Each structure stands twice: as C-alpha cells, then as structure tokens.
Amino acid sequence: MNTLKLTGRYFVLFLFLLFAHHLLAQSAASNGPAWLKEYTEHQLYGDVYVVKKIDVACRNYQSFLVDKKGNKLTPAYRDIGEFSSGLAEFVPFELSPEGKSQHGFIDKKGKVIVPAVYIGTDKFFQGKTWVIYPVGKQYGLSYIDSTGKTIYRIPIEHFKNDFLIEKATLDFVCNRDTKEDVIWWKKNELYLLNWNFSSYIEKEIKEAKGIYHFLYKGKYGIIDKNMILRIPVALDDIDPEYEFSGQGMERVRYGDRYGFLNVFTGEMITGFEFTDTRKPTAGLFWVKKNNKWGCIDKTGKVRIPFLYDEASGFTAEDRAAVAINGKFGHIDKKGQIRTPLKYDFASYFQNGLSMVRVGDKYGYINVDNQLVTRNDYAHALPFNQKTTTADRNGIRYELSLDGSEKFMGFSDAWNAVFIAIAVVLFISLNSCLYLRKQKRKTRKA
C-alpha cells in the first residue's frame, strides 16, 4: 500500500465516523427533549448525554456530560468520546506543559477516573485500553485497566532510535479531539505505536499458542493472545527457527545489536547489548559484549563475566574452551578455570578428552588436565567418536580413548611422495625397456 492510499484511507475512515456520528445525533435530536436544541450535537448513553456546542467548526467548540434533565455533570471539555465499559475519553481545554492535548477518562457521573495526562488513547475494550505518554525523548505506550492501573508497559527505552517525540506528528479529526493519534513517517511510510489488526488476523493472534510475530514494512513487532502489544514495530530480525534461541528465550535484533525476550510472554529479558550470540548449552548462553564473550542464564543474569576472546559451548564434561590473549584453557559452568590458559589451542571436550596444541604439536588431555596420549602429533582431530585420527612423522594412527595407537597407513603427504616415486620408477623402467628394445633392433639390423 503506498503512502497516499494509506493516508487517504486513514482520514476517510475518520470522516466516515464523523459523518455517521453526526447523522445519529441529528436523528436523535428530533425525538429528544427540547433543551437539546441548544447543542449542535449529542449522543445518548443510557441515562446521560454527551453534548457539544460548535461555535467555529474545527476551532471553537465545547463538550459536556449532562443528565436527562439537561443538568451538566462536568465542566466544559474540548471533547468527550464514546462510553465503553462505563468510561468515556475526555480532553480538557488545558494543554500539557509542552502544548499538547491531554486525554483521560470519566464515568457516567462525570467523575474523573483516569486523569487527563496522556497524549493519546482509545475507548476501553474488554476492560483495557492503551495510552501514549512522554518518556524522556520518546513517546511510550502502556495498557491500563478501567481503574487506570498499568497492565503492561512497552519497554520503549530499548528502542532509542525510534518513536522520538521530535519526529512525531499529532493528528486528529476535525472537532474530534478524542480521535487524536500519534504518527511517525519513515521513508514516506506511516508508523504508529498503537496497532490495529483486521478481524481475521486478530482471530489468528488469539488462537496462537504463544506470542505472535508480525511484519510491517521490513520491521517486526510482537503481540500476545490478549491483544497486548509486547514489542513495538521496530525489530530488525527475529529467530523463529530458534537457531540462536532456547531455554524459553528468543534472540531478536535491533540495529546491529542482539537481545533476548521471553517466548511465552514477549517481554524483554535483556536489552540490545550484544554484538554476537551462540545457541545455549547446559542452560547458559555465550554472548559477546564490548568484544568479549561471557555467559548469561535464561533470566538474563550474567553468570560468567565478559573476559574471553574466544569461547566454545559447554559439553557433558561441564567444560567450555576459552581463550585470553591467544592462550586457551577450559572453565566450568561456574566460571572456574579448570584447565590453565596455557595452550596455543584447546578444543571442546568430547568423550572426556580435549585436543590441545603447544607450538605446532598436538596431544589430548582429560578433564584433570592430564596428558592421555603422546603430545607430538603434527595433525589431529577431536574425539567426536570413541576413536579419532592423528599423524606423526607422516604415519597415520587411530587413537583410542586410553591413548593407544593403531597403524592406519601413511599421511597424504607421504602418499603423495610414494606416488611420485612410483611414477618416476615407472617412467625409468619404461625408458630402460624401451632402450633395450631399440638396441636389439639395432643388432639385428
């Protein structure tokens, strides 16, 4: 949908609502009490009316809540919206210190239930509504219940480059300040903090087992089955295949940084702090911050400090290979060093052994840092199976977990030499046979 179409539909909808409301007011006026004639518009909600006087269209008007006798239950407000769940949105004439309209809710007695402190909101639905308000340099969004208590607050502070107040536009339908909304334009595309879905998508969301990811113009948002937006439409990447996720956490990306959220609730567990991550092992996530690797758990708590230049996953031996300044060793899940960081390389543990290198020679150690095999192999592979292969002086061996060797043949380098020698011998022999044959022919002649 291009920008013009989207904007056009947005305002056509507002105009339609305005026109429909006007028709309803006109229809009701013919059957209402005589005192209603002093008002330009009105709408009946049970035992009370919302009435409006319009002196100058779109500029000078005032709204009241009145009873059936015409008694005013409220002072003059700029606007009063529809009643839903016993409450109606209202907009007083007083502006915020920043010069913006303020929104709150009153009941049918005219009592202020939710103070007018919000930049934008909407009527209550199923006992809740959203509200928009300043948060530092941004606008934030929360969901409140009919008492004004916060049900959920979007962690807007994690999305520092989006939803900025200075880039927001406040727009409303003429004479309908309760139809106000906060809009951001990005590359000529319209973005909102609050989000509305078609009935088909809403049904799909409510039937989802967990949180629901949705995509808009290359950005992702997350909403739960209760139709509460958990993450605004600002994510650059998600991990639905769980390549880097697990333990009840899902990795998400904002800009060039990664963070984690709860896959059941959609709430952020960490901020966007990490430049790289790895799939969890043994309940811990290796994450990279300030160019160093450390570990967090599923609550986002740091379990292993950010100290390491390199790190591998934890294995059944409760060991992970780590490195600082080019020297490798192993730590356990508590972060305790179990193999001194003295090797030029150390692999992960598998089947109880780790391959280590000093200089250009390899050997294998156990979890107690004891050398199990010889340490003079030129090439070697980790113990991914019960046996592995290594070579020394051009001879290949099959190694067992106890360090014993079994001859397997020669290395590829030696095989190449043997092949080269065989080729030379074959050529030499063939030449000799050819020369002898030629000599015989010469003698006969």
C-alpha positions in Angstrom: 0.0 0.0 0.0 1.6 3.3 -1.0 1.7 6.4 1.2 -1.2 8.3 -0.4 -3.5 5.3 -0.3 -2.7 4.6 3.3 -3.1 8.2 4.4 -6.3 8.6 2.4 -7.9 5.5 3.9 -6.9 6.7 7.4 -8.6 10.0 7.1 -11.6 8.7 5.1 -12.3 6.4 8.0 -12.2 9.3 10.4 -14.5 11.3 8.2 -16.9 8.4 7.9 -17.0 8.1 11.7 -17.6 11.8 12.0 -20.4 11.7 9.4 -22.1 8.7 11.0 -21.9 10.3 14.4 -23.5 13.5 13.0 -26.4 11.5 11.4 -27.1 9.7 14.6 -27.1 13.0 16.6 -29.5 14.5 14.0 -31.8 11.6 14.2 -31.9 11.6 17.9 -32.5 15.3 18.1 -35.9 15.0 16.5 -37.1 12.8 19.4 -35.1 14.2 22.3 -36.1 16.8 24.9 -36.4 20.4 24.0 -33.3 21.6 25.8 -31.1 19.5 23.4 -31.8 22.2 20.7 -29.2 24.4 22.3 -26.5 22.0 21.4 -25.0 21.3 18.0 -24.6 17.5 18.5 -25.5 15.0 21.2 -25.3 11.3 21.8 -27.3 9.3 24.4 -25.6 6.7 26.6 -28.2 5.2 28.9 -29.1 7.9 31.4 -26.7 10.5 30.2 -25.9 12.6 27.1 -22.7 13.7 25.6 -23.4 17.1 24.0 -21.4 19.5 22.0 -21.6 23.2 21.1 -19.7 24.1 17.9 -19.2 27.9 17.6 -16.5 27.8 14.9 -16.0 24.4 13.1 -12.7 22.7 13.9 -11.6 25.7 16.1 -14.0 26.7 18.8 -16.3 24.1 20.5 -17.1 22.7 23.9 -18.5 19.4 25.2 -20.4 18.4 28.3 -21.8 15.3 30.0 -25.4 16.0 31.0 -28.2 14.0 32.6 -31.6 13.6 31.0 -32.9 16.8 32.5 -30.1 18.8 30.9 -28.1 19.2 34.1 -24.3 19.5 33.4 -22.3 16.8 35.2 -18.9 18.1 34.0 -17.3 21.4 33.2 -16.8 22.3 29.6 -14.3 20.0 27.9 -12.8 20.2 24.4 -14.2 16.8 23.6 -15.8 13.7 25.2 -15.8 10.4 23.4 -17.9 7.3 23.3 -18.7 5.4 26.5 -17.3 1.9 26.7 -17.0 -0.3 29.9 -18.7 2.6 31.7 -16.0 5.1 30.8 -15.6 7.8 28.2 -12.4 9.5 27.0 -12.3 13.3 27.6 -10.0 16.1 26.5 -9.9 19.2 28.7 -9.1 22.7 27.3 -5.9 22.9 29.4 -2.9 21.8 27.4 0.2 20.0 28.7 3.4 22.0 29.5 4.5 21.0 26.0 1.4 22.5 24.5 -0.2 19.1 23.6 -3.8 17.9 24.2 -4.3 15.7 27.2 -6.5 12.6 27.4 -8.2 10.9 30.3 -11.4 9.0 31.3 -14.6 10.0 33.1 -17.5 7.8 34.3 -21.2 8.5 33.8 -21.4 10.7 36.8 -18.7 12.9 35.4 -16.1 11.8 37.9 -12.6 11.7 36.6 -11.4 8.1 36.9 -8.2 8.3 34.8 -6.6 11.8 35.0 -6.0 13.6 31.7 -2.3 13.1 31.5 -1.9 11.1 28.2 -1.1 12.3 24.7 -3.3 9.7 23.1 -5.6 6.8 24.0 -8.8 5.0 22.8 -12.0 3.6 24.2 -11.9 0.6 26.5 -12.3 -2.8 25.0 -12.5 -6.0 27.2 -11.5 -4.0 30.2 -8.4 -2.4 28.9 -7.1 0.3 26.6 -3.7 1.8 25.5 -2.3 5.1 26.5 0.6 7.1 25.0 2.7 9.5 27.0 6.2 11.1 27.0 9.2 9.0 28.2 12.3 11.2 28.0 12.9 11.9 24.3 10.3 9.3 23.2 6.6 8.5 23.4 5.9 5.4 25.3 2.8 3.1 25.3 1.1 1.2 28.2 -2.1 -0.7 28.6 -4.3 0.2 31.6 -7.4 -1.2 33.2 -10.6 0.7 33.9 -9.2 1.9 37.2 -6.1 3.4 35.5 -3.8 0.8 36.8 -1.0 -0.2 34.4 -1.3 -3.8 33.0 1.8 -3.7 30.8 4.3 -1.1 29.7 6.2 -1.4 26.5 10.0 -1.1 27.2 10.3 1.8 24.9 13.7 2.7 26.3 15.3 -0.3 24.4 14.3 1.3 21.1 16.3 4.5 21.3 16.3 5.4 17.6 12.5 5.1 17.2 9.3 6.8 18.4 11.1 10.1 19.1 8.9 13.0 20.2 10.7 15.4 17.9 9.8 13.3 14.9 6.1 12.6 15.9 3.1 14.2 14.3 -0.2 14.6 16.3 -3.2 14.4 14.1 -7.0 14.3 14.7 -10.4 14.5 13.0 -11.9 18.0 12.9 -14.0 18.6 16.1 -13.0 15.2 17.4 -10.0 15.6 19.7 -10.6 12.1 21.2 -9.8 10.8 17.7 -6.3 12.0 18.1 -3.3 9.8 17.2 0.5 9.9 17.2 2.1 9.3 13.8 5.7 8.8 12.6 6.7 8.9 9.0 9.7 6.8 7.9 10.7 6.9 4.3 7.2 8.0 3.5 5.6 5.1 5.4 3.2 5.6 8.3 4.1 4.1 11.7 2.1 4.0 14.9 2.8 3.0 18.5 -0.7 1.5 18.9 -1.6 -1.2 16.4 -4.9 -2.4 15.0 -5.5 -5.6 13.1 -8.1 -7.0 10.8 -10.6 -9.4 12.4 -9.0 -12.3 10.5 -5.5 -11.5 11.9 -7.0 -10.8 15.3 -8.6 -14.3 15.4 -5.2 -15.8 14.3 -3.4 -14.0 17.1 -5.9 -15.1 19.8 -5.6 -18.7 18.7 -1.8 -18.6 18.8 -0.2 -20.8 21.4 2.3 -18.1 22.4 3.4 -14.8 21.2 2.6 -13.7 17.7 5.3 -12.1 15.4 4.1 -9.8 12.7 5.9 -7.9 9.9 5.3 -4.4 8.6 7.5 -2.7 6.0 10.6 -4.8 7.0 10.1 -4.3 10.8 8.8 -6.9 13.3 6.5 -6.4 16.2 5.2 -8.9 18.8 1.7 -9.1 20.3 0.2 -11.7 22.7 -3.1 -13.5 22.5 -4.7 -10.9 24.8 -4.1 -8.3 22.0 -1.4 -6.5 24.1 1.5 -5.3 22.1 4.6 -6.5 23.8 7.2 -5.2 21.4 6.6 -2.2 19.1 7.1 -2.5 15.3 10.9 -1.8 15.5 12.7 -5.2 15.4 15.1 -5.7 12.5 15.3 -9.5 12.9 13.8 -12.4 14.9 14.7 -16.0 15.3 11.6 -18.1 14.6 13.7 -21.2 13.7 15.5 -21.0 17.1 19.0 -21.2 15.6 20.3 -19.0 18.3 17.5 -19.3 20.9 16.3 -21.7 23.6 15.7 -22.1 27.3 12.5 -20.1 26.9 14.3 -17.2 25.3 14.2 -15.9 21.7 17.0 -13.8 20.2 15.9 -10.6 18.5 17.9 -7.9 16.7 17.5 -4.1 16.8 20.0 -2.3 14.6 23.4 -4.1 15.0 22.7 -5.4 18.5 21.0 -8.5 19.8 18.8 -9.0 22.8 16.5 -11.7 24.2 12.8 -11.9 25.0 10.5 -14.4 26.8 9.0 -16.7 24.2 5.9 -17.2 26.3 5.1 -13.6 27.3 7.0 -11.5 24.7 8.6 -9.4 27.5 12.2 -8.3 27.0 14.7 -10.2 29.2 17.8 -8.3 28.2 18.4 -5.1 26.4 20.0 -4.9 23.0 23.6 -5.2 24.4 25.3 -8.0 22.4 27.2 -8.0 19.1 27.1 -11.8 18.8 25.5 -14.8 20.5 25.5 -18.6 20.4 22.9 -21.2 20.9 22.6 -22.1 24.6 24.4 -25.2 26.1 23.9 -26.5 29.6 21.4 -23.7 30.3 23.9 -20.9 29.5 24.1 -18.5 26.6 27.5 -17.3 25.4 27.0 -13.6 24.4 29.5 -11.1 23.1 29.7 -7.6 24.6 32.5 -5.0 24.2 34.3 -7.5 22.1 34.5 -10.1 24.9 32.5 -13.3 25.5 30.6 -14.0 28.7 27.6 -16.1 29.7 24.0 -15.2 30.8 21.3 -17.5 32.0 17.6 -17.7 30.9 16.8 -14.8 33.2 19.4 -12.6 31.6 21.7 -12.6 34.6 25.4 -12.6 33.9 26.8 -15.9 35.1 30.3 -15.7 33.6 32.0 -12.3 33.2 32.8 -10.9 29.8 36.5 -11.8 29.8 37.2 -14.1 26.9 38.3 -13.5 23.3 37.1 -17.0 22.2 34.7 -19.5 23.8 33.0 -22.8 22.9 29.8 -24.3 24.2 29.7 -26.3 27.3 29.7 -30.1 27.0 28.7 -33.0 29.2 32.0 -32.8 30.9 31.0 -29.3 32.3 33.8 -27.7 30.4 34.0 -25.0 27.7 37.1 -24.0 25.9 38.1 -20.3 26.3 40.9 -18.1 25.3 42.5 -14.8 26.5 45.3 -13.1 24.5 45.8 -16.2 22.4 46.1 -18.7 25.2 43.5 -21.5 25.6 42.2 -23.5 28.5 38.9 -24.6 30.0 36.3 -23.3 32.5 33.3 -24.9 34.1 29.7 -23.5 34.3 30.6 -21.6 37.4 33.3 -19.8 35.6 36.1 -21.5 37.5 39.3 -22.2 35.5 39.7 -26.0 35.2 42.4 -26.2 32.6 45.1 -23.4 32.8 45.0 -21.0 29.9 48.5 -22.0 28.7 47.8 -23.8 25.4 48.1 -22.3 21.9 44.9 -24.1 21.2 42.4 -26.2 23.0 39.2 -27.8 21.6 35.9 -28.5 23.4 35.8 -31.7 25.4 34.2 -34.7 23.9 34.1 -38.3 25.2 36.2 -37.0 28.2 39.1 -35.7 26.1 40.2 -32.3 24.6 42.7 -31.8 21.8 45.4 -29.3 22.8 48.3 -27.8 20.9 51.6 -26.4 22.1 53.5 -24.8 19.3 52.8 -27.0 16.2 52.3 -30.3 18.1 49.1 -31.8 19.3 48.1 -34.1 22.2 45.0 -35.0 24.2 44.2 -34.2 27.9 41.4 -35.3 30.2 39.3 -33.1 32.5 42.0 -33.2 35.2 44.5 -31.7 32.7 46.4 -34.9 32.5 48.0 -35.9 29.2 46.4 -39.1 28.0 48.3 -39.5 24.7 51.6 -38.5 23.2 51.9 -34.8 22.5 53.9 -34.9 19.3 51.3 -35.2 16.6 51.6 -33.0 13.6 47.8 -33.2 12.8 44.9 -34.3 14.9 41.1 -34.2 15.2 38.9 -34.0 18.3 37.4 -37.2 19.8 33.9 -36.8 18.3 33.6 -40.6 18.3 35.2 -43.3 20.5 38.3 -43.1 18.3 39.9 -40.4 16.3 42.9 -40.0 13.9 46.2 -38.2 14.2 49.5 -38.4 12.4 53.2 -38.3 13.5 56.2 -38.3 11.2 53.9 -38.9 8.2 52.3 -42.0 9.7 48.5 -42.0 10.5 47.2 -43.6 13.7 43.8 -44.4 15.0 43.8 -43.3 18.6 41.6 -44.8 21.4 40.4 -43.0 24.5 43.1 -44.6 26.5 45.8 -43.2 24.3 46.7 -46.4 22.5 47.7 -46.2 18.8 46.8 -48.4 15.8 48.6 -48.0 12.5 46.3 -46.7 9.8 48.7 -46.0 7.0 50.7 -43.0 5.8 49.8 -39.4 5.7 48.6 -37.8 2.5 52.0 -36.1 2.2 53.8 -39.4 2.3 51.3 -41.0 0.0 52.0 -38.2 -2.5 55.7 -38.9 -2.2 55.2 -42.6 -2.7 53.0 -41.9 -5.8 55.7 -39.6 -7.2 58.4 -42.2 -6.6 56.2 -44.9 -8.2 55.7 -42.6 -11.2 59.4 -41.9 -11.5 60.2 -45.6 -11.2 57.6 -46.5 -13.8 58.9 -43.9 -16.2 62.5 -45.0 -15.6 61.7 -48.7 -16.0 59.7 -48.0 -19.1 62.6 -46.0 -20.6 65.0 -48.8 -19.8 62.8 -51.3 -21.5 62.4 -49.1 -24.5 66.2 -48.6 -24.8 66.9 -52.3 -24.6 64.3 -52.9 -27.3 65.9 -50.4 -29.5 69.4 -51.9 -29.0 68.0 -55.3 -30.1 66.6 -53.9 -33.2 70.0 -52.2 -34.0 71.9 -55.5 -33.6 69.6 -57.4 -35.9 70.0 -54.8 -38.5 
